Amino acid sequence: MAYSIHRTTRFNKQLESAVEYIAHTLCSPRAAKSLLDEYEQALQLIRNTPTWLPVDQATSAHFDTTIYRKTVRSYLIRYWVDEASSTVHLISFRHRSQDYTSFVGYDLTGED
């Protein structure tokens, strides 16, 4: 059973910012496209088996709910799963060097 994917506004902005940074600041459109290709592959895995991926313990403790993670190159996709609606909520697309404390002030809807 495939889950539906909900991308929060924050997630979309972070993904767009990462791709723009790689393509324009680093002047590497090929690397940006490669990141997007790997992101699409990760989405397929998340859509099909979201709870098989590692739990992000520190972030889960912060939100008091299970937050999963999937690595895409040097970035982490963080998400939670609503089993009742079979929906995966993508909440963050951040570089691995940014620790979980960057979530202070987040809400899980990310629609701020």
Backbone as a ProteinNet text record, in pm:
[ID]
protein_1_A
[PRIMARY]
MAYSIHRTTRFNKQLESAVEYIAHTLCSPRAAKSLLDEYEQALQLIRNTPTWLPVDQATSAHFDTTIYRKTVRSYLIRYWVDEASSTVHLISFRHRSQDYTSFVGYDLTGED
[TERTIARY]
84	0	88.1	70.1	146.6	78.6	158.9	110.1	106.7	18.3	21.6	127.8	178.5	284.7	230.6	253.2	219.8	350	381.1	501	460.2	517.8	485.8	547	494.9	548.8	696.3	731.8	871	957.7	911.6	986.9	1011.5	908.5	923.3	1026	1022	1117.2	1260.2	1277.6	1411.6	1467.5	1385.3	1429	1466.1	1380.8	1407	1535.5	1555.8	1675.8	1802.2	1798.4	1914.3	1948.2	1846.9	1868.9	1921.1	1862.7	1907.6	2052.3	2087.3	2222.9	2323.2	2291.9	2382.8	2392.6	2278.4	2276.5	2338.6	2307.1	2347.4	2469.2	2471.1	2584.1	2708.1	2688.1	2801	2822.7	2733.5	2742.4	2752.6	2662.7	2664.8	2523.1	2464.6	2329.8	2322.6	2430.3	2430	2416.5	2486.5	2476.7	2337.6	2278.2	2142.3	2043	2057.6	1968.7	1988.5	2111.4	2140.4	2074.7	2079.7	2013.6	1862.8	1803	1659	1624.8	1710.1	1686.8	1690.3	1787.9	1796.7	1681.2	1638.3	1521.2	1398.1	1378	1263.1	1270.1	1388.8	1405.1	1372.3	1417.4	1388.8	1239.1	1170.9	1025.1	953.6	998.8	938.5	953.7	1071.5	1095.6	1008.4	1004.8	924.4	776.4	730.2	588.9	549.7	639.8	607.6	635.3	737.7	776.1	822.8	737.3	782.8	832.4	777.8	817.1	932.7	988.4	1104.6	1234.5	1227.8	1348	1382.3	1505.2	1548.7	1465	1448.8	1382.6	1488.3	1454.6	1541.1	1508.4	1588.7	1558.4	1551.4	1648.2	1651.7	1532.1	1500.8	1386.2	1255.7	1247	1126.5	1102	1208.2	1194.1	1145.1	1194.5	1153.5	1003.3	951.6	810.2	720.4	780	704.6	618.3	673.2	611.6	723.8	696.8	800.9	829.6	953.8	1001.6	1104.8	1082.7	1173.7	1266.3	1372.2	1465.2	1512.5	1542.4	1599.7	1708.7	1828.6	1940.9	1936	1955.1	1966.5	2091.5	2197.5	2328.8	2367.7	2390.8	2430	2311.2	2191.6	2070.3	1989	1908.3	1816.9	1673.6	1593.7	1449.5	1396.7	1320.6	1256.7	1105.9	1038.7	894.2	828	696.8	617.9	505.8	451.8	353	220.4	113.9	-21.9	-84.9	-84.5	-136	-286	-359.2	-504.4	-542.6	-464.7	-495.3	-396.6	-304.8	-201.2	-126.3	-84.9	-15.2	120.2	220	352.5	364.8	401	416.2	565.1	614.7	754.5	769.2	851.8	859.3	990.9	1096	1225	1316	1388.9	1493.3	1613.6	1697.2	1808.4	1939.3	2048	2181.2	2210.4	2283.5	2314.8	2387	2459.8	2535.6	2445.2	2320.7	2226.7	2162	2184.5	2136.7	1988.3	1936.3	1793.3	1745.3	1834.2	1789.5	1740	1768.4	1714.6	1563.2	1505.6	1361	1287.2	1360.5	1294.6	1203	1078.6	981.9	903	940	863.4	731.4	634.4	519.5	519.1	450.1	457.8	385.6	302.9	234.9	324.2	415	508.8	443.3	324	248.9	249.6	359.1	366.5	407.1
-118.7	0	124.4	209	334	442.5	515.7	628.4	752.7	844.6	973.8	1060.2	1156.5	1244.1	1385.7	1443.4	1583.7	1657.5	1754.8	1836.8	1966.2	1991.7	2116.4	2232.7	2350.5	2471.1	2486	2461.6	2471.7	2372.3	2249.5	2148.1	2195.6	2243.1	2289.8	2402	2496.2	2607.8	2558.8	2463.8	2412.7	2334.6	2254.2	2180.1	2276	2372.5	2471.3	2549	2585	2659.7	2576.4	2449.7	2362.4	2347.8	2325.5	2308.4	2437.4	2549.1	2678.9	2707.6	2678.2	2699.4	2618.8	2492	2405.7	2451.6	2481.6	2517.9	2653.7	2753.6	2890.9	2938.5	2915.4	2961.4	2876.5	2745.7	2656.3	2635.2	2691.5	2682.8	2538	2454.6	2313.9	2263.1	2303.2	2255.7	2103.4	2039.7	1893.5	1829.5	1884.2	1832.4	1858.9	1972.9	2003.6	1903.8	1872.5	1775.1	1637	1602.3	1473.5	1464	1573.6	1577.5	1555.9	1623.1	1606.5	1464.1	1403.8	1264.8	1170.9	1189.1	1105.6	1132.7	1257.9	1293.2	1217.4	1212	1139.8	990.8	933.2	792.1	771	863.4	854.5	863.2	950.7	963.1	832	761.6	632.2	535.5	530.3	443.2	485.1	613.6	664.4	635.1	655.9	633.3	487.1	396.3	254.4	191.3	238	176.7	283.3	376.2	489.1	450.7	346.9	313.8	215	179.1	90.6	168.7	295.7	379.6	418.1	465.6	494.5	604.1	588.6	689.5	790.5	917.7	1024.7	1044.6	984.4	981.5	1120.5	1205.4	1338.5	1422.6	1420.7	1498.8	1440.2	1307.9	1243	1285.3	1291.9	1333.6	1477.8	1562.7	1703.4	1716.8	1638.3	1648.5	1552.3	1458.9	1357.4	1275.4	1250.6	1162	1102.6	998.2	932.1	1009.7	1054.4	1124.4	1034.4	1008.6	924.8	1012.9	949.6	1024.8	939	1006.6	942.4	1033.7	979.7	1056.8	1063.9	1184.8	1208.4	1293.4	1227.9	1291.9	1346.2	1475.2	1533.6	1593.6	1558.9	1615.1	1506.7	1550	1459.5	1504.2	1411.8	1432.5	1381.9	1464	1421.9	1426.6	1326.7	1315.5	1235.6	1250.1	1168.2	1104.3	997.2	917.8	920.8	955.6	950.1	822	718.7	588.6	593.6	674.8	682	726.7	820.2	869.4	817.1	730.9	676.7	789.2	888.1	1005	1021.2	1048.8	1083.7	1235.1	1298.8	1444.3	1478.1	1529.7	1570.4	1705.9	1712.2	1836	1910.8	1842	1910	1848.5	1936.1	1896	1981.7	1930.4	2008.6	1935.3	2010.9	1953.2	1875.3	1765.5	1681.5	1756.8	1861.8	1936.6	2019	2036.7	2111	2013.3	2032.8	1936.3	1954.5	1864.4	1862.3	1987.7	2062.9	2182	2289.3	2271	2364.5	2350.9	2251.2	2232	2312.3	2379.3	2458.1	2559.9	2563.7	2655.2	2594.2	2474.4	2406.4	2357.4	2351.3	2267.4	2160.7	2053.4	1942.5	1969.7	2072.4	2101.7	2181.2	2261.9	2338.9	2438.5	2480.5	2570.4	2714.8	2751.1	2887.2	2988
0	0	0	-95.5	-102.9	-20.2	51.1	131	43.6	78	9.3	77.3	2.5	51.7	66.9	183.5	207.9	235.9	154.1	172.7	241.2	357.4	425.2	348.2	371.4	309.4	342.3	466.8	510.9	434.3	419.9	345.9	203	136.6	-1.9	-12.9	80.8	79.3	101.6	192.2	221.1	102.4	38.6	-79.5	-191.7	-216	-320.3	-291.3	-167.5	-128.9	-150.3	-115.2	-133.8	-281.2	-364	-507.6	-568.8	-530	-581.5	-541.1	-416.9	-369	-452.1	-472.9	-549.2	-694.3	-755	-897.1	-923.9	-839.5	-869.7	-790.9	-661.5	-581.4	-608.5	-611.6	-639.2	-789	-869.5	-1016	-1064.7	-1011.1	-1049.5	-1075.7	-1188.7	-1219.4	-1230.5	-1273.9	-1283.9	-1145.4	-1046.2	-909.7	-851.9	-884.6	-838.5	-897	-1025.6	-1088.8	-1027.6	-997.8	-935.2	-797.2	-721.4	-591.4	-608.2	-705.1	-728.8	-771.7	-853.4	-894.6	-774.4	-687.2	-567.3	-471.7	-466.6	-385.4	-434.8	-565.9	-622.7	-589.9	-594.2	-557.3	-409.2	-325.4	-182	-156	-230.4	-213.4	-243.5	-345.6	-377.8	-261.8	-203.1	-89.1	29.7	57.7	169	145.2	24.8	-9.4	13.6	-17	-9.1	127	196.6	324.9	424.8	461.6	544.2	683.2	742.7	880	886.2	773.2	770.9	780.8	765.6	767.5	911.6	934.4	1071.6	1139	1268.8	1351.7	1394.1	1385.2	1433.1	1581.3	1667.2	1810.8	1873.4	1844.2	1906.4	1863.9	1735.8	1687	1738.5	1744.8	1798.1	1942.1	2020.4	2159.7	2168.8	2078.1	2077.7	2050.8	1956.8	1919.1	1994.9	2068.4	2140.1	2043.5	1926.2	1827.1	1743.1	1672.2	1593.6	1466.8	1454.7	1335.7	1268.4	1141.5	1063.2	980.7	928.6	844.8	728.3	619.5	501.5	450.1	431.2	380.9	229	176.6	33	14.8	-28.3	-38.3	99.2	111.4	240.7	315.3	272.9	331.9	400.6	497.1	565.6	540.4	495.3	490.2	623.7	692	816.9	795.2	851.3	828.7	940.6	947.1	1038	958.1	1012.2	940.2	1015	943.8	996.8	943.2	1024.7	981.2	953.2	1027.6	1009.7	869.2	812.8	678.8	573	615.2	526.2	454.9	535.6	481.9	548.8	466.9	515.3	506.8	617.1	622.8	622.6	511.1	500.6	568.2	672.3	751.4	737.5	689.8	685.4	580.1	509.7	416.5	450.9	539.1	591.8	571.1	563.9	554.6	682.4	669.8	786.3	895.9	860.7	961.8	1053.5	1016.2	1099.5	1196.6	1325.2	1423.2	1452.9	1533.6	1561.8	1634.3	1700.6	1771.9	1675.2	1544.8	1445.9	1434.2	1502.6	1499.2	1606.1	1693.6	1796.9	1729.1	1771.9	1713	1599.8	1553.7	1448.4	1504.4	1418.9	1447.6	1338.7	1359.9	1265.3	1133.9	1127.9	1003	910.3	967.9	888	795.4	828	739.2	786.9	855.6	907.8	803.9
[MASK]
++++++++++++++++++++++++++++++++++++++++++++++++++++++++++++++++++++++++++++++++++++++++++++++++++++++++++++++++

